[in-house]
């Protein structure tokens, strides 16, 4: 079964303590320090000739989020003034993202795309991916090819900011465990399995969600696969894709990553296009 179908409807409920605002401030700080994009909330919408300096400036300031899900993080950056677009593979997640953005009065474009087949209509000054979306790409070559597409659609000297869960987290922290959580209108059971041979983390989600106003709960099951990577592997993928590796940051401590790091941010820079 495809991931994030039935789970999409309850995703925000179980992610309600996720510190999207904190992540937004952190990522905005990275963009300010290393990137070329700037918040452009004061810019008025107008027709811009494709070859004009304004068009180039518009691309420089565009931020694209890969694996945007229900759009919570996309909306945080939008409220901070960034011109941002969200991309995700799940139509169910994107439907919720569009609905949430409309209700909040935020004009955000969302595209249904597999990041492994990224195809933008222009370049973007910043491409971001948070909440371990990259871990859903399971093969070395697929990661490299995805990063090559990112590099291709980055504005000259633009940056790619992404996080990933480490091999250590899947193998030594999560391992073979079962997690359950219950809310008023929904609950889930998360059975987690780690496969050492290929470093794949499998989790089977059993979801119970209330159907309308009745005391009837619908049961559904999804299986998700993510792969654990080391920092050294990710850096090698960045360089193999033709990008410049800038820095790596522990997502929890914001210090240099170590052996115990569970989630790591990487910042990479566009460094020319493949010929």
C-alpha positions in Angstrom: 0.0 0.0 0.0 1.2 3.5 -0.8 2.4 5.6 2.2 0.4 8.6 3.4 -3.0 7.6 2.1 -5.3 7.0 5.1 -2.6 8.2 7.4 -2.9 11.6 5.8 -6.2 12.3 7.4 -4.8 11.9 11.0 -1.2 13.0 10.3 -1.6 16.5 11.7 -3.3 15.2 14.8 -0.3 13.0 15.7 2.2 15.7 14.7 0.6 18.4 16.7 3.7 18.8 18.9 6.1 19.1 16.1 8.0 22.4 16.5 7.6 23.7 12.9 8.1 27.3 14.0 11.4 26.4 15.6 12.4 24.5 12.5 11.4 27.5 10.4 13.6 29.9 12.4 16.5 27.5 12.2 16.2 27.0 8.4 15.7 30.8 7.8 18.9 31.3 9.7 20.7 28.9 7.4 19.3 30.6 4.3 20.4 34.0 5.7 23.9 32.7 6.4 24.6 30.7 3.3 21.9 31.2 0.8 20.8 33.7 -1.9 17.1 33.8 -1.2 15.5 36.6 0.8 11.9 37.0 2.2 9.9 38.9 -0.3 6.6 39.5 1.4 6.6 43.2 0.5 6.9 42.4 -3.2 3.7 43.1 -5.1 2.4 40.5 -7.6 2.8 41.7 -11.2 3.5 40.4 -14.7 7.2 39.9 -15.0 8.9 39.4 -18.4 10.8 36.1 -18.4 14.2 37.6 -19.3 14.0 40.6 -17.0 16.1 41.2 -13.9 12.9 41.0 -11.9 12.3 37.5 -13.2 15.8 36.4 -12.2 15.3 38.0 -8.8 12.0 36.1 -8.4 13.8 32.8 -9.1 16.6 33.7 -6.7 14.0 34.2 -3.9 11.9 31.2 -4.6 12.0 28.4 -2.0 10.8 24.9 -2.8 10.0 22.3 -0.2 10.4 18.6 -1.2 8.1 16.2 0.8 6.0 19.0 2.1 3.2 16.7 3.4 0.2 18.7 4.7 2.1 21.9 4.2 2.7 22.9 7.9 6.3 23.8 7.4 5.7 25.4 4.0 3.2 27.7 5.7 5.6 28.6 8.4 8.2 29.8 5.8 5.4 31.6 3.9 4.4 33.5 7.0 8.0 34.5 7.4 7.8 36.2 4.0 9.4 33.6 1.7 7.9 32.9 -1.7 7.5 29.2 -1.3 6.2 26.2 -3.3 5.5 22.7 -1.8 6.0 19.4 -3.6 4.8 16.0 -2.4 4.0 12.5 -3.8 0.8 12.0 -1.9 -2.4 13.5 -3.3 -4.1 13.0 0.0 -1.4 15.0 1.9 -1.5 17.8 -0.8 -5.3 18.0 -0.6 -5.0 18.8 3.1 -2.1 21.3 2.4 -4.2 23.2 -0.1 -7.2 23.3 2.2 -5.1 24.5 5.2 -3.4 27.2 3.1 -6.8 28.4 1.7 -8.2 28.6 5.2 -5.2 30.5 6.4 -5.4 32.9 3.4 -1.9 31.9 2.2 -1.2 31.7 -1.5 1.0 28.7 -1.9 1.4 26.5 -5.0 1.5 22.8 -4.4 2.7 20.2 -7.0 2.2 16.5 -6.9 5.6 15.1 -7.9 8.0 12.3 -6.8 11.2 14.1 -5.7 13.1 11.5 -7.7 11.5 13.0 -10.8 11.6 16.6 -9.8 10.6 18.9 -12.7 10.3 22.6 -11.9 9.2 25.4 -14.3 12.2 27.5 -13.2 15.2 27.5 -10.9 14.8 28.2 -7.2 17.3 29.9 -4.9 16.6 27.5 -2.1 15.4 23.9 -2.0 14.6 22.4 1.4 13.5 19.0 2.7 12.7 18.4 6.4 11.2 15.7 8.6 13.3 12.9 7.1 11.7 12.8 3.6 15.0 11.9 2.0 15.0 8.7 4.0 12.2 7.4 1.8 14.6 7.3 -1.1 16.1 3.8 -0.6 18.9 3.3 -3.1 22.2 5.1 -3.4 21.8 5.9 -7.1 18.3 7.2 -6.5 19.6 9.6 -3.9 22.3 10.8 -6.2 19.9 11.2 -9.1 17.5 13.1 -6.9 20.3 15.4 -5.7 21.4 15.9 -9.4 17.9 17.1 -10.2 18.0 19.4 -7.1 21.3 20.8 -8.4 19.9 21.3 -11.9 16.9 23.3 -10.6 18.9 25.4 -8.1 19.6 29.1 -9.0 23.4 29.7 -9.4 25.0 29.4 -5.9 21.6 28.5 -4.5 21.5 26.1 -1.5 19.9 22.8 -0.7 19.0 22.2 3.0 17.8 18.8 4.0 17.7 16.6 7.1 17.9 12.8 7.4 17.5 10.2 10.1 20.8 8.4 10.7 21.6 4.8 10.5 22.3 5.0 14.3 18.7 6.1 15.0 17.1 3.3 13.0 19.4 0.6 14.2 20.2 1.5 17.8 17.4 3.8 19.0 14.1 2.8 17.2 15.1 -0.8 16.3 12.3 -3.4 16.6 9.8 -1.6 18.8 6.0 -1.0 19.0 4.6 2.4 19.6 0.9 3.2 20.2 -0.9 6.5 20.7 -4.5 7.2 21.4 -6.5 10.4 20.8 -10.2 11.1 21.1 -11.0 10.6 17.5 -8.1 8.4 16.3 -5.4 6.1 17.4 -2.5 4.2 15.8 -0.2 1.2 16.5 3.3 1.6 15.0 5.1 -1.7 14.6 8.7 -1.0 13.7 11.2 -3.4 12.2 14.9 -2.8 11.3 16.5 -4.8 8.6 20.3 -4.8 9.2 21.3 -6.3 5.8 20.0 -3.3 3.8 19.7 -0.7 6.6 15.9 -0.5 5.8 13.5 0.6 8.5 10.0 -0.8 8.0 7.1 0.4 10.0 3.6 -0.9 9.8 0.9 1.6 10.8 -2.5 0.4 11.9 -4.8 3.4 12.1 -8.2 3.7 13.8 -10.1 6.8 12.9 -13.7 7.9 13.8 -16.2 7.9 10.9 -18.2 11.1 11.2 -20.1 11.7 14.4 -20.7 8.0 15.0 -19.0 5.8 17.6 -17.6 3.8 14.7 -13.9 3.7 14.0 -12.5 2.6 10.6 -9.3 0.5 10.6 -6.7 0.9 7.9 -3.1 -0.3 7.5 -0.1 1.3 5.8 3.5 0.1 5.4 6.3 2.6 5.2 10.0 2.0 4.3 12.9 4.3 5.1 16.6 3.7 4.8 19.2 4.8 7.4 22.3 6.6 6.1 25.5 7.7 7.6 26.8 11.3 7.4 29.7 10.1 5.3 27.3 8.5 2.8 25.2 11.6 2.5 28.2 13.9 1.9 29.4 11.5 -0.8 26.0 11.7 -2.5 26.0 15.5 -2.4 29.4 15.6 -4.0 28.5 12.9 -6.6 25.6 15.0 -7.6 27.9 17.9 -8.4 27.1 20.1 -5.4 29.4 21.7 -2.9 29.1 20.3 0.6 29.0 23.3 3.0 28.2 22.0 6.5 26.4 19.4 8.6 24.5 20.2 11.8 23.0 18.0 14.5 19.3 18.7 14.4 18.9 18.5 18.2 22.0 20.2 19.5 22.7 22.5 16.4 26.4 21.5 17.0 28.7 19.3 14.9 27.2 15.9 14.4 28.6 12.9 16.3 28.2 9.2 16.5 25.1 9.6 18.6 23.4 12.1 16.3 19.9 10.8 15.3 18.9 13.5 12.8 21.3 15.7 10.8 20.9 18.7 8.6 23.1 19.1 5.6 23.6 22.3 3.6 24.9 22.0 0.1 25.5 24.6 -2.7 24.8 24.6 -6.4 28.2 24.4 -8.1 27.6 24.4 -11.8 25.4 22.3 -14.0 26.3 19.0 -15.7 27.0 19.3 -19.4 
